[in-house]
Amino acid sequence: GPFFLYLNRSQFLLQQGHAVDDVLYFYGDVVPNFVRLKRDDPAHVLPGYDYDATDEDALLHTLPIRGGRISSPAGNTYRLLVLPAGRRLSLAALEQIANYVELGGSIAGPVPIEPTGNVDEKTQQRFSQLTRALWDGCAEASHAYGAGTVFCNVDSRAALRSLKVAPDFEDDSKQLDYVHRADADTDIYFVRNTSAHAVDAIARFRVSGRTPEIWNAVDGSIAPQLRYESENGRTRMPLHLDPFGSVFVVFSQKAGVHATQVLKDDKPVAAKLQDLPANQWTIAFQPDRGAPAGPQPLHDFESWTASPDPGVRYFSGTATYRTTVDVKRVANEQVFLTFTDIREICTVRINGKNAGTLWAMPYRLNITGSLAEGKNRSEEHTS
């Protein structure tokens, strides 16, 4: 059904290529230890950047150093390694970190205070030697070591700015979160609205030279974003997300002719709205389930559980809302049917034909292809 199609589309896109994370957070090997939730942000990079987490085994044996950067097996490369807050490292981990910085890598974190475990004098001396060499210049915020850089605190965002790494994603509403994946010449951003209200924001993506497309995993539609601007190696574009809504923004096509602003009579273009009040609708409940029989006039859009009629208040099943809409077709105009709320799933039929199923915010359906000139019958089967 539609819900599983949504999952399939989302999973397919989120399995493409590799994650784009600028920071690798090393959480050490001090017990107890575990990977924390993303929102805890132990790497101190949110929002605007993202991070991966690694343990000591992966740092030593799975993540190679190439060109002065730590790489993941999937293909991601990290610009900054953030050290654990506990300030205890094994000698093996410290030696790997020193090698990484000497080859051109960057680390952020205060000087470790001691090695982990019970160590002999030789190990302790080697550990002390390396910590002095790496952090000896920490009278300043950062200093060079070999071909790399040591940032002496955990201000990862300041470190990334110093490395001239622009935020991967920003929006002026501060309500959006993202995941970024890259595959060859394609960048895929999953952007979600974390709030219970609609958001209209200007979003900035760290991609340039390609046209953004809006991929909607709910209905499978793909639409090029014709209005956008390029600035300083990033793409700036308007983005609308309904309450808790989400979209994929995909950059795969070379940039072409596009709009930076849409005006009509020197004013921004706005959608035309037509309200369908409750008194234009009837409701018919599934028979033999205790609810009133036959079509019933509708006086208000309200939860069935608020009805004074026990047959409606305790009804369980499918009810059909019906109305007739007079439509005047306009060339190239798109028509959407939008609901404020639905409990729990709704199948829409226009003129007797299935137009789609709604189950998640935003409760909006493109019905352009289902409409005819003049009178149109609309049925909403709600369960």
C-alpha positions in Angstrom: 0.0 0.0 0.0 1.0 3.7 0.0 2.7 3.5 3.4 5.1 0.7 2.3 5.7 2.5 -1.0 6.8 5.5 1.0 9.2 3.3 3.1 10.6 1.7 -0.1 11.3 5.0 -1.8 12.9 6.5 1.3 15.0 3.4 2.0 16.2 3.3 -1.6 17.4 6.9 -1.6 19.0 6.7 1.8 21.0 3.6 0.7 22.6 5.4 -2.2 26.3 6.3 -2.1 27.7 7.2 1.3 26.9 9.6 4.2 28.4 13.0 4.0 29.7 13.8 7.5 32.4 16.4 8.2 33.3 15.2 11.7 34.3 11.8 13.1 33.7 11.6 16.9 36.0 9.1 18.6 34.3 8.0 21.8 37.2 6.1 23.3 37.2 2.8 25.0 36.6 3.7 28.7 34.0 1.6 30.2 31.0 2.1 30.4 30.8 3.3 26.8 28.2 3.5 24.0 27.2 5.5 21.0 24.9 8.3 22.0 21.8 9.6 20.2 22.5 12.1 17.5 20.7 14.9 19.3 23.1 14.5 22.2 25.8 15.9 19.9 28.9 14.8 21.6 30.9 16.1 18.7 29.5 19.6 19.3 28.8 20.3 15.6 25.0 20.5 15.3 23.2 22.1 13.5 24.5 22.6 10.0 27.1 19.8 10.1 26.8 16.1 10.8 29.1 13.5 12.3 29.8 9.8 12.6 31.0 8.0 15.7 33.8 5.4 16.0 35.3 3.2 18.6 39.0 2.4 19.0 38.9 -0.9 17.0 37.5 0.8 13.9 39.9 3.8 14.3 42.9 1.4 14.4 41.8 -1.2 11.9 38.9 -0.1 9.6 39.3 3.6 8.9 42.4 4.2 6.6 44.1 7.5 6.3 44.3 8.8 2.7 45.6 12.2 1.7 45.6 13.4 5.3 42.0 12.5 5.9 40.4 9.6 7.6 38.1 7.6 5.2 35.2 5.3 5.8 34.9 2.0 3.9 31.7 3.4 2.3 33.6 6.3 0.8 33.1 9.3 3.2 36.1 11.4 4.2 36.2 13.4 7.4 37.6 16.9 7.8 37.9 16.7 11.6 38.4 14.1 14.3 36.9 15.0 17.7 38.4 13.3 20.8 36.5 11.9 23.7 35.5 14.1 26.6 36.9 11.6 29.1 40.5 12.6 28.1 41.9 9.1 28.4 43.3 7.2 25.4 45.3 4.1 24.9 48.8 4.5 23.5 47.8 2.7 20.3 45.0 5.2 19.7 47.2 8.2 20.5 49.9 6.9 18.1 47.3 6.5 15.3 45.9 10.0 16.1 49.5 11.5 16.0 50.2 9.8 12.7 46.9 11.1 11.2 47.7 14.7 12.2 51.3 14.5 11.0 50.0 13.4 7.6 47.7 16.4 7.3 44.6 15.7 9.5 42.9 17.9 12.0 41.8 17.0 15.6 39.8 18.9 18.2 40.0 18.2 22.0 42.0 19.0 25.1 45.2 17.2 26.0 44.6 13.7 27.3 45.5 13.3 31.0 46.6 9.6 31.1 46.6 6.4 29.2 43.9 3.8 29.7 44.6 0.6 31.7 47.6 -0.4 33.7 50.7 0.4 31.7 54.4 0.0 32.2 56.9 2.9 32.5 57.9 2.7 28.9 54.3 3.0 27.7 53.8 5.9 30.1 56.8 7.7 28.8 55.9 7.3 25.2 52.3 8.5 26.0 53.6 11.6 27.7 56.1 12.3 24.9 53.3 12.2 22.3 50.9 14.3 24.3 53.5 17.0 24.8 54.4 17.0 21.1 50.8 17.2 20.0 49.5 19.7 22.5 52.6 21.7 23.5 51.5 24.7 21.5 48.1 25.0 23.2 48.7 28.4 24.6 46.8 29.4 21.4 43.4 28.0 20.2 45.2 25.9 17.6 48.6 25.1 16.3 50.3 23.0 13.6 51.7 19.6 14.1 53.4 18.0 11.0 51.2 18.8 8.1 48.0 18.9 10.2 46.3 21.0 12.9 45.5 20.5 16.5 42.6 22.5 17.9 43.0 22.6 21.7 39.3 22.6 22.7 36.1 20.9 21.6 34.6 23.9 19.7 34.2 21.8 16.6 32.2 24.4 14.7 35.0 27.0 15.2 37.5 24.4 14.1 35.5 23.7 10.9 35.2 27.4 10.2 39.0 27.7 10.6 39.4 24.9 8.1 37.1 26.9 5.7 34.4 24.1 5.8 31.1 25.8 5.2 27.9 24.3 6.8 26.5 21.5 4.8 22.9 22.6 5.3 21.3 25.7 6.9 17.9 27.2 7.0 16.6 30.4 8.4 13.8 28.8 10.4 16.1 26.7 12.6 13.3 24.1 12.5 14.7 21.7 9.9 17.0 18.7 10.2 18.8 16.8 7.4 20.7 13.8 6.3 23.1 14.1 3.3 24.3 11.3 1.1 26.5 11.5 -2.0 26.9 9.1 -4.9 29.3 10.0 -7.8 27.7 13.2 -9.3 24.5 13.0 -7.2 23.9 14.6 -3.8 20.8 13.5 -1.9 19.5 15.5 1.1 16.6 14.2 3.2 15.1 17.3 4.9 12.5 17.1 7.7 10.4 19.6 9.6 10.9 18.8 13.3 8.0 21.1 14.4 4.2 20.8 14.6 3.7 23.8 12.3 4.3 24.5 8.7 7.7 26.0 7.8 8.6 28.3 4.9 12.3 28.8 4.9 15.3 29.7 2.8 17.6 26.7 2.7 21.2 26.5 1.8 22.9 23.3 0.5 26.6 22.9 0.1 26.2 22.0 -3.6 26.7 24.1 -6.7 26.4 23.8 -10.4 23.4 21.4 -10.3 19.7 21.9 -10.4 17.8 20.9 -7.2 14.8 18.6 -7.6 12.1 17.9 -5.0 11.5 14.2 -4.6 8.4 13.4 -2.6 8.6 9.9 -1.1 4.9 10.0 -0.1 3.5 10.2 -3.6 6.5 9.4 -5.7 6.5 12.8 -7.6 9.7 14.5 -8.8 9.7 18.2 -9.6 12.6 20.4 -10.6 13.1 23.4 -8.4 13.1 26.2 -10.9 13.7 29.0 -8.4 17.1 28.9 -6.8 20.4 30.9 -6.5 24.0 29.9 -6.3 26.3 31.7 -3.8 29.8 30.9 -2.6 29.7 27.3 -3.7 26.2 26.7 -2.2 22.7 26.5 -3.5 20.1 28.8 -1.9 16.4 28.0 -2.5 12.9 28.4 -0.8 11.6 25.3 0.9 8.1 24.6 2.2 7.5 21.8 4.6 4.2 21.0 6.3 4.0 20.0 10.0 6.4 17.1 10.5 6.7 16.9 6.7 9.8 15.8 4.8 11.2 15.9 1.3 14.3 14.7 -0.6 16.2 17.4 -2.3 18.3 15.7 -5.1 21.1 17.4 -7.0 21.9 15.3 -10.1 21.3 17.4 -13.2 23.6 20.2 -14.4 22.3 23.7 -13.7 20.4 25.4 -16.5 18.1 28.3 -17.0 16.2 29.0 -13.8 14.3 31.7 -11.9 15.6 33.6 -8.9 12.2 35.2 -8.2 8.6 34.8 -9.4 6.4 37.9 -9.7 3.1 38.8 -11.2 2.3 42.6 -11.4 5.5 43.1 -9.3 4.1 41.0 -6.5 5.0 37.4 -5.5 2.7 34.8 -7.0 0.4 33.1 -4.4 -1.8 30.0 -4.8 -5.6 30.4 -5.2 -7.6 28.8 -2.4 -11.1 27.5 -2.5 -12.7 26.4 0.8 -15.2 23.5 0.9 -17.2 24.2 4.0 -18.8 21.3 6.0 -22.4 22.1 5.0 -21.5 21.2 1.4 -20.7 17.6 2.4 -22.6 14.5 3.4 -21.3 11.5 5.4 -22.3 7.9 5.1 -21.1 5.3 7.6 -20.4 1.7 6.8 -23.7 -0.2 7.4 -24.6 -2.5 10.2 -22.0 -1.1 12.7 -24.4 1.0 14.9 -24.0 4.3 13.1 -27.0 6.1 11.4 -27.9 4.6 8.1 -27.7 6.4 4.7 -26.1 9.8 3.9 -26.2 12.3 6.7 -25.8 16.1 6.4 -22.6 17.4 7.8 -22.6 20.4 10.0 -19.0 20.6 11.1 -15.7 18.8 10.6 -15.1 17.2 14.0 -13.8 14.0 15.5 -16.4 11.2 15.5 -15.5 10.7 19.2 -17.0 14.2 19.9 -20.5 13.3 18.4 -23.4 13.3 20.8 -24.8 10.2 18.9 -23.3 7.0 20.5 -23.5 5.3 17.1 -21.1 7.8 15.7 -19.0 8.4 18.8 -18.1 4.7 19.1 -18.1 3.9 15.4 -15.3 1.8 14.1 -15.0 1.3 10.3 -15.1 3.4 7.1 -17.2 6.5 6.5 -17.5 8.2 3.1 -17.6 12.0 2.8 -19.2 13.2 -0.5 -19.5 16.6 -2.2 -19.7 18.1 -5.7 -17.3 20.7 -6.8 -17.7 23.0 -9.8 -14.3 23.3 -11.6 -13.2 25.8 -14.3 -10.1 24.3 -15.9 -7.2 26.7 -16.6 -4.3 25.6 -18.8 -1.2 24.4 -17.0 -2.8 25.0 -13.6 -2.3 22.4 -10.9 -5.1 21.5 -8.5 -4.5 20.1 -5.0 -7.0 18.7 -2.5 -5.8 19.5 1.0 -7.1 18.4 4.4 -6.3 20.0 7.7 -6.3 16.6 9.5 -7.2 13.0 8.9 -7.8 10.1 11.2 -6.3 7.7 10.2 -6.3 7.0 6.4 -8.3 8.4 3.5 -8.7 7.1 -0.1 -9.9 9.8 -2.5 -12.1 9.1 -5.5 -12.9 11.7 -8.1 -15.8 11.0 -10.5 -15.7 7.4 -9.4 -12.0 6.8 -10.0 -9.3 6.3 -7.4 -7.2 9.5 -7.1 -4.9 8.4 -4.3 -4.6 7.6 -0.6 -3.6 10.0 2.2 -2.1 8.8 5.4 0.5 11.3 6.6 1.1 15.0 6.7 0.9 17.0 4.6 -2.6 15.7 3.8 -2.5 17.0 0.2 -3.2 15.3 -3.1 -2.6 16.4 -6.7 -6.0 15.8 -8.3 -5.4 17.8 -11.6 -5.5 14.7 -13.8 -8.7 13.4 -12.2 -10.8 16.6 -12.7 -13.2 17.4 -15.6 -14.6 20.7 -16.7 -17.7 21.6 -14.7 -19.2 19.4 -12.0 -17.0 16.8 -10.3 -18.0 14.3 -7.7 -15.6 13.9 -4.8 -15.6 11.0 -2.3 -13.3 10.6 0.6 -13.3 7.1 2.2 -12.0 7.6 5.7 -11.1 4.8 8.1 
